[in-house]
Amino acid sequence: MSQLERNDKIEQLLEKNKFTEETIFNMTDEQIEYFHWLYFEESVYDLM
């Protein structure tokens, strides 16, 4: 993941108020992608 993409996802997670800054900055790229997917990505099943 690029630094720009990582920063964007971090910013969105911080706005969601699910994590503290310290927690997010200690996460790996994979963890950030997972939580971003968990909170922001819509699934076809979400729309049913």
N, C-alpha and C positions, 0 to 999 in steps of 0.2 A: 504494500500500500504506500502511496506517495505521502510525503509529509503534508502536503496541502489537503489531501483526502482525509488523512488522520486528524488534522486540526479541525476540519469541518465536522467530522463525526463526533469528536470530543466536544465541540461547541454545542452541538445538538443534544448530546447526552447531559451536559451541564444545564442547559435550559430546561430539560425535563426534570431536573432536581432529584434524580435517582441516586447519584453518586457525588461524593465530594471531589474537589479538584485533585487532592492528593491521591485518592484511590484511582481515579482515571489516569493520571499521569504515570502511575506504576503498572498499569495494564499493558499487556502485549498487544500487538496489532490484531491478533486473532480474537482476543477477548473484546476489544473495542468493536470489531466487526460483528461479533456475535451479539453483543448487547444492542448495537445499532439495529441489527436485523430484528431482534426481539421486540424492540420498542417502536420501530419506525417502518419496517417493511410490511406492506399489506400482502396478504395471501388471497388466493381465490376463495379459500374457505372462510376468510373473515367476512366476505361479502354475502355469504349464504345465510 
